[in-house]
Amino acid sequence: MWVKIKEKLRGDVELTELIINSGAAFGIKLMGVLFSYVFTFLVARFYGANALGIFSICLSSINIATIVSKLGLNTILLRLTAKYKALAQNHNIIETYQRVFALISFSSLMVTLIVCVYSDRIAIRVFDKPYLSESLKLVGLSVFPFTWMYINIEGLRGIKRVYLFSFFESLWPQLGATITLVLLFWFYPSNGENVPYLAYSIPATIAAVSSFMVLNNNISVASFSRLTLKWFGQGSKFKSLLKSSMPLLLASSLQLVMNTTDTLMLGAMQSDSEVGIFNVCVKITNITTIGLLAVNSIVAPKFAEEWGRNNLVGLQKVARQATALTFWSSLPFFVGIFLVPEFILNLFGQEFIEGKAAILIIALGQCVNIGCGSVGYILQMTEHENAFKNIILISGILNVILNFFLIPSYSYFGAALASLVATCFWNIAMSFYLKNKLGISVSIISYKFD
């Protein structure tokens, strides 16, 4: 068996490259996830499930806020930076960055003002928790640092500094948050419901500045030292950027609905401690997706390349290899979750053990997600983004409806069920679409190592 695998790797340079690069990205993301668990564990131990629930709501809120403030421009910057880098047109990279920075600065300011001014109303009308007002103000003030960080790291990804991208995107936010939380705990050992989010946002500010410095150094220090934002006289170019980014903003918003609806609706209908228990279950099961995220960061451009060559056979081959890598690398984590869920949950505290059924349901959904492969990325890279958006939209609506009816009666278990149904729907629907439209199948069932 091992001889066959070695021969396969020698004869397939692309597979070897995929394994090496994905392995490195996997390692970085794994460390980031591990530190995120350490952070969650420390929050639960230091401040309890109530503070963890407030942090979960703040985290979902900042994700929504930055989706709006980014305007889809992070993806545009990635695409254009990669293009101009290949053509050795660094001056175009600088000009594009200037315009993107100008736009996200304005959008971040608007989002910050809205969140801070209306924090009281949001806390009462959305969450029915007046005490969340101060927490939401912290969220508003952190919009620009998070947005700037996301823009910078996509620039690094565009110039093929994948390891730096992975560090700033996956490892540093969690590592920095853990270190900051420990330091702050010495000063606020009690009554610190907002300390966890403060500990999470400070490293993001550091990352925003440092990632810009790294981006500056990698492209051209001399050119960036003369960077001057052109706020006026470039209306048509700004409009061109926004015209391209708006569909991506819509797609990102729809994906965010899938990722945050459960937490937000649970927070609006149930106690903070129940939100905290659900969040821990999600955190634990997220470790199973590390392989998928790592491989996707490598193969997404390959999908576009094979599509441009009209090579569906090659696209299917790369996609199936990616599915196999993600599935087998995730399998040990699934086995651990299904065998000893109570032991894992008890690590966070006795009160979290009652989330046993929820964590099993969420893990089952992730198993379907990984087993179906990178279907979402394939749709986006093969100019089928409209189908992608439509399926995500239907899934998002389905998720909201199910949460609305299930959470009042079943709390976080109902949220887990809603997540399972929605996740299975969009993965299976996209798989059927690819099979019917392009004639390709990329699930783990379709993979053959020969």
HUJOWO-V299495 format. One record per pair of residues at least 24 apart in sequence whose C-alpha atoms are under 8 Angstrom apart, sorted by the first residue. I is the first residue (numbers start at 0). GAP is how many residues later the second one is. Records with the same first field share a line. If there is no record, write none. Layout:
# HUJOWO-V299495
I: GAP / GAP
This chain:
# HUJOWO-V299495
7: 442
14: 303 / 306
17: 277 / 280 / 281
18: 306
20: 277
21: 269 / 272 / 273 / 275 / 276
22: 271
23: 139
24: 137 / 138 / 141 / 269 / 270
25: 264 / 265 / 267 / 268 / 269
27: 138 / 139 / 142 / 143
28: 137 / 138 / 141 / 142 / 261 / 265
29: 257 / 260
30: 140
31: 138 / 139 / 140 / 141 / 142 / 143
32: 137 / 138 / 141 / 254 / 257
34: 136 / 139 / 140 / 143
35: 138 / 139 / 142
36: 246 / 247
37: 140
38: 135 / 138 / 139 / 142
39: 240
40: 306 / 307
42: 153
43: 304 / 305
44: 303 / 304
45: 139 / 143
46: 142 / 143 / 144 / 145 / 146
48: 223 / 224 / 225 / 227 / 228
49: 143 / 222 / 223 / 226
50: 141 / 142 / 143 / 145 / 221 / 222 / 225
51: 144 / 220 / 221 / 223 / 224
52: 214 / 219 / 220 / 221 / 222 / 223 / 224 / 226
53: 78 / 81 / 139 / 140 / 218 / 222
54: 138 / 139 / 141 / 142
55: 207 / 219 / 220 / 223
56: 206 / 207 / 210
57: 77 / 78 / 81 / 139
58: 138
59: 200 / 203 / 204
60: 75 / 78
61: 77 / 78 / 80 / 81
62: 193
63: 189 / 192
64: 46 / 75 / 78
65: 42 / 77 / 80 / 81
66: 182 / 185 / 186 / 189
67: 39 / 43 / 181 / 185
68: 35 / 38 / 39 / 42 / 74 / 78
69: 34 / 37 / 38 / 77 / 81 / 179
70: 33 / 36 / 171 / 174 / 175 / 177 / 178
71: 173 / 174 / 175 / 176 / 177 / 180
72: 27 / 31 / 78 / 168 / 169 / 172
73: 76 / 77 / 80 / 81
74: 79 / 170 / 173
75: 165 / 168 / 169
76: 74 / 77 / 78 / 81
77: 76 / 77 / 79 / 80
78: 79
79: 78
80: 74 / 77 / 78
81: 76 / 77 / 78
84: 73 / 74
89: 129 / 130
90: 132
93: 129 / 130 / 133
97: 129 / 130 / 131 / 132
98: 130 / 131 / 132 / 139
100: 47 / 50
101: 127 / 128 / 129
102: 135
103: 40 / 43 / 44
104: 39
107: 35 / 36 / 39
108: 35
110: 29 / 32
111: 28 / 29 / 30 / 31 / 32
112: 27
113: 26
114: 24 / 25
115: 24 / 25
125: 142
126: 137 / 140 / 141 / 142
127: 140
134: 59
137: 60
141: 59
144: 59 / 60 / 63
145: 55 / 58 / 59 / 62
147: 60
148: 55 / 56 / 58 / 59 / 60 / 62 / 63
149: 58
151: 56 / 59 / 60 / 63
152: 58
154: 60
155: 59
167: 39 / 43
171: 31 / 35
172: 27 / 30 / 31 / 34
173: 26
175: 24 / 27
176: 24 / 25 / 26
249: 139
250: 138
253: 135 / 138 / 139 / 142
254: 137 / 141
256: 139
257: 134 / 137 / 138 / 141 / 161 / 164
260: 138 / 139
261: 137 / 138 / 141 / 153 / 154 / 156 / 157
264: 138 / 139 / 142
265: 141 / 145 / 146 / 149
268: 138 / 139
269: 137 / 138 / 141
273: 137 / 138
274: 137
276: 74 / 75 / 78 / 135
277: 77 / 80 / 134
279: 65 / 72
280: 64 / 74 / 77 / 78 / 81
281: 77 / 80
283: 75
284: 52 / 74 / 77 / 78 / 81
285: 80
286: 46
287: 42 / 43 / 45 / 46 / 78
288: 37 / 41 / 77 / 81
289: 40
290: 34 / 35 / 36 / 38 / 39
291: 31 / 34 / 35 / 78 / 81 / 82
294: 27 / 30 / 31
295: 26 / 78 / 81
299: 77 / 78 / 81
300: 80
302: 75 / 78 / 79
303: 77 / 78
306: 74 / 75
311: 126 / 128
315: 124 / 125 / 126
318: 54 / 55 / 123
319: 53 / 121 / 122 / 123 / 124 / 126 / 127
320: 126
321: 51 / 52
322: 47 / 48 / 49 / 50 / 51 / 119 / 120 / 121 / 124
323: 120 / 123
325: 44 / 47
326: 43 / 44 / 117
333: 29 / 33
336: 26
354: 57 / 58
356: 56
357: 54 / 55 / 58 / 59
358: 57
360: 55 / 56 / 59
361: 54 / 55 / 57 / 58
363: 56
364: 54 / 55 / 56 / 58 / 59
365: 57
367: 55 / 56 / 59
368: 54 / 55 / 58
370: 72 / 73 / 74
371: 55 / 56 / 59 / 70 / 71 / 72
372: 69 / 70 / 71
373: 68
374: 52 / 55 / 56 / 59 / 67
375: 51 / 54
378: 51 / 55
387: 42
390: 35 / 38 / 39
391: 34
394: 27 / 28 / 30 / 31
395: 26
397: 24
